[in-house]
């Protein structure tokens, strides 16, 4: 009678030991969620809404990474916050642009009181480029040279793309110094154009590398929806190149194929820069790797839920823009995914 008892006890001990090993293995594999704040831009600018969509998509497919959108006043704020707030160096990503970092390094008046080095930032993943030009209802205004003496509605003074870059194109790129520049805000400037209170407003779209996606901004869509006759005024590539040479700036000279912008029957030039996610050099390798990887994995799935989500394409995400160094782990993620990064100099 004793032998069967010993066998049962031995079997029970083995079962308990096996269960303990399984429990330890499961514990080793499990990990707590890691929440990574991502400073965006004001709601309505597009980035905040897009990151919110990615929050959900990442949570649905990644076991522990949780990206958390944090609305901010914009790219200028993000640059200042990352540079001065050491608590964010190992925890936070920010959205910014190559033009924004240039403005910080050169301490552009009205934006930065002192120079902030681009060494505070490491590229994680690229969203898209911008395309900036001007619009008018006046057929006699055909080029930036015709802005002399005209009322030009720009973005708020605190807006890099809608105000700073456009001002540089007008004043430095073309040499028009007597235009009546009014810093109204991007939406307000387009409304003022429609109401006859200004003669010119800003047009802006975001585009992918291959121009397979060209996404006009809200003010541009509003202008097109009115059905009124309007005219696009390009920022010629030669003007962009002149601004870059004069100001040591990193702007991109785009040439857009016909028909990709509203009321654009012919090839069209515009000025742009790159918009991307960045982090501090101290940001952990594992997080930089996983963020890049999950963005590549999601690709343009965000476009199912938001128009601007279509801009996120693998073909563009591994472009490292001029003016910012890459996080080595993010570069490695691109390579492991089978995409050789394009590093612009």
FENMO-V951169 format. One record per pair of residues at least 12 apart in sequence whose C-alpha atoms are under 8 Angstrom apart, sorted by sequence separation. I is the first residue (numbers start at 0). GAP is how many residues later the second one is. D is the distance in whole Angstrom. If there is no record, write none. Layout:
I/GAP/D
I/GAP/D
This chain:
54/12/5
81/12/8
103/12/5
104/12/5
153/12/8
188/12/6
189/12/7
203/12/6
204/12/5
239/12/7
240/12/7
254/12/7
255/12/5
299/12/5
37/13/8
53/13/8
54/13/6
103/13/7
104/13/7
188/13/8
203/13/6
239/13/6
254/13/5
255/13/6
298/13/6
299/13/6
317/13/8
54/14/7
103/14/8
202/14/8
254/14/5
255/14/8
298/14/5
78/15/8
204/15/8
237/15/8
253/15/6
254/15/7
298/15/6
51/16/7
77/16/6
100/16/8
101/16/8
185/16/7
202/16/7
203/16/7
236/16/5
252/16/7
253/16/5
317/16/6
50/17/8
51/17/6
77/17/7
78/17/7
100/17/6
202/17/6
235/17/8
236/17/7
252/17/6
253/17/6
295/17/8
50/18/6
77/18/7
236/18/8
252/18/5
253/18/7
295/18/6
251/19/6
252/19/7
74/20/6
75/20/8
162/20/7
250/20/7
251/20/5
47/21/6
74/21/5
78/21/8
250/21/6
251/21/5
295/21/7
317/21/7
319/21/7
321/21/8
47/22/7
74/22/7
78/22/7
250/22/5
317/22/7
318/22/6
319/22/6
320/22/7
321/22/5
322/22/8
47/23/6
161/23/8
249/23/7
317/23/5
318/23/5
319/23/5
320/23/5
321/23/5
75/24/6
161/24/6
317/24/6
318/24/6
319/24/6
320/24/7
74/25/7
78/25/8
318/25/7
143/26/7
156/26/6
158/26/8
151/27/7
153/27/7
155/27/5
42/28/7
75/28/8
147/28/6
150/28/6
151/28/6
152/28/6
153/28/6
154/28/5
155/28/5
156/28/8
35/29/8
37/29/7
39/29/7
41/29/6
131/29/8
144/29/7
146/29/7
147/29/7
148/29/6
149/29/5
150/29/5
151/29/5
152/29/5
153/29/5
154/29/5
155/29/4
189/29/6
193/29/8
202/29/8
32/30/8
33/30/6
34/30/6
35/30/6
36/30/6
37/30/6
38/30/6
39/30/6
40/30/5
41/30/6
143/30/7
147/30/5
148/30/5
149/30/6
150/30/6
151/30/6
152/30/6
153/30/6
154/30/4
155/30/7
189/30/8
32/31/4
33/31/5
34/31/5
35/31/5
36/31/5
37/31/5
38/31/5
39/31/5
40/31/5
41/31/5
144/31/6
147/31/5
148/31/6
150/31/7
152/31/6
153/31/6
154/31/4
186/31/8
231/31/7
239/31/6
31/32/6
32/32/6
33/32/6
34/32/6
35/32/6
36/32/6
37/32/6
38/32/6
39/32/6
40/32/5
41/32/6
143/32/8
146/32/6
147/32/8
152/32/8
153/32/6
154/32/8
186/32/5
230/32/7
231/32/7
236/32/6
30/33/7
32/33/7
34/33/7
36/33/6
38/33/6
40/33/4
82/33/7
132/33/8
154/33/8
185/33/7
189/33/7
229/33/8
235/33/5
236/33/7
39/34/7
40/34/6
131/34/8
154/34/7
233/34/6
234/34/6
235/34/6
236/34/7
39/35/7
75/35/7
153/35/6
233/35/5
234/35/5
235/35/8
79/36/8
152/36/5
165/36/8
233/36/6
234/36/6
82/37/6
152/37/7
292/37/8
39/38/8
81/38/7
223/38/6
291/38/6
295/38/8
38/39/6
152/39/7
223/39/8
287/39/7
290/39/8
152/40/7
161/40/7
288/40/5
292/40/6
287/41/6
288/41/5
291/41/6
292/41/7
295/41/8
284/42/8
287/42/5
288/42/8
291/42/7
284/43/8
285/43/7
288/43/7
289/43/8
284/44/5
288/44/5
292/44/7
152/45/6
210/45/8
215/45/7
284/45/8
150/46/8
151/46/6
152/46/8
213/46/6
280/46/7
109/47/7
110/47/6
150/47/5
151/47/6
152/47/6
153/47/6
154/47/8
213/47/7
273/47/7
46/48/8
109/48/7
149/48/8
150/48/5
151/48/5
152/48/5
153/48/6
149/49/6
150/49/6
151/49/6
152/49/7
149/50/8
38/53/8
146/53/8
36/54/7
37/54/6
38/54/6
39/54/6
40/54/8
35/55/6
36/55/5
37/55/5
38/55/5
39/55/5
35/56/6
36/56/6
37/56/5
38/56/6
136/56/8
35/57/7
37/57/7
135/57/7
136/57/8
99/60/7
98/61/8
137/61/7
136/62/7
135/63/6
136/63/8
135/64/5
134/65/6
135/65/6
173/65/7
133/66/7
134/66/5
168/66/7
172/66/5
133/67/6
134/67/6
172/67/7
133/68/4
134/68/6
132/69/6
133/69/5
172/69/6
131/70/7
132/70/5
168/70/7
171/70/8
172/70/5
131/71/6
132/71/6
168/71/7
171/71/6
131/72/5
249/72/7
130/73/6
131/73/7
249/73/7
129/74/7
130/74/5
168/74/7
171/74/8
129/75/6
130/75/6
167/75/7
129/76/4
130/76/7
128/77/6
129/77/6
127/78/6
128/78/5
127/79/6
128/79/6
127/80/5
128/80/7
127/81/7
75/84/8
73/85/8
143/89/7
142/90/6
143/90/8
138/91/8
141/91/6
142/91/7
143/91/8
136/92/6
137/92/7
138/92/7
140/92/8
214/92/8
136/93/5
137/93/7
214/93/7
135/94/6
136/94/6
134/95/7
135/95/5
134/96/6
135/96/7
214/96/8
134/97/5
135/97/8
212/97/7
213/97/8
133/98/6
134/98/6
212/98/6
132/99/7
133/99/5
132/100/6
133/100/6
132/101/5
133/101/8
132/102/6
131/103/7
207/103/6
206/104/7
207/104/8
205/105/8
207/105/7
208/106/7
208/107/6
207/108/6
130/123/7
132/136/8
132/137/5
131/138/5
132/138/7
130/139/5
131/139/5
130/140/5
131/140/6
129/141/7
130/141/5
129/142/5
130/142/8
128/143/6
129/143/6
128/144/5
129/144/6
128/145/4
129/145/8
127/146/6
128/146/6
101/147/6
126/147/8
127/147/6
101/148/7
125/148/7
126/148/6
127/148/7
125/149/6
126/149/5
98/150/7
125/150/4
126/150/8
98/151/7
124/151/6
125/151/6
97/152/7
98/152/7
123/152/7
124/152/5
97/153/8
122/153/7
123/153/5
124/153/7
122/154/6
123/154/5
122/155/5
123/155/7
121/156/5
122/156/7
120/157/6
121/157/5
120/158/5
121/158/6
119/159/8
120/159/5
121/159/6
119/160/5
120/160/6
119/161/7
118/162/8
123/164/6
123/167/8
124/167/6
123/168/6
124/170/8
98/174/6
97/175/6
98/175/8
96/176/7
97/176/6
96/177/5
97/177/7
96/178/4
95/179/6
96/179/6
94/180/7
95/180/6
94/181/6
95/181/7
94/182/5
95/182/7
93/183/6
94/183/6
127/183/6
92/184/7
93/184/5
126/184/7
127/184/7
92/185/6
93/185/6
126/185/5
92/186/5
126/186/8
91/187/7
92/187/8
127/188/7
126/189/7
127/189/8
88/190/7
89/190/7
125/190/7
126/190/6
88/191/5
91/191/8
125/191/4
88/192/7
89/192/6
90/192/7
124/192/5
125/192/6
88/193/6
89/193/4
124/193/6
125/193/6
88/194/6
89/194/6
124/194/8
125/194/7
124/195/8
81/197/8
122/197/7
81/198/7
122/201/6
121/202/6
122/202/6
123/202/7
120/203/7
121/203/5
122/203/4
123/203/6
120/204/7
121/204/5
122/204/6
117/205/7
118/205/8
121/205/5
124/205/7
117/206/6
118/206/8
123/206/5
122/207/8
123/207/8
101/221/7
100/222/8
97/223/7
97/224/7
64/225/8
97/225/6
64/226/8
97/226/7
61/232/8
57/236/7
57/240/8
56/241/7
56/245/8
53/248/7
52/249/6
49/252/8
52/252/7
52/253/8
49/256/7
49/258/7
49/259/6
45/262/7
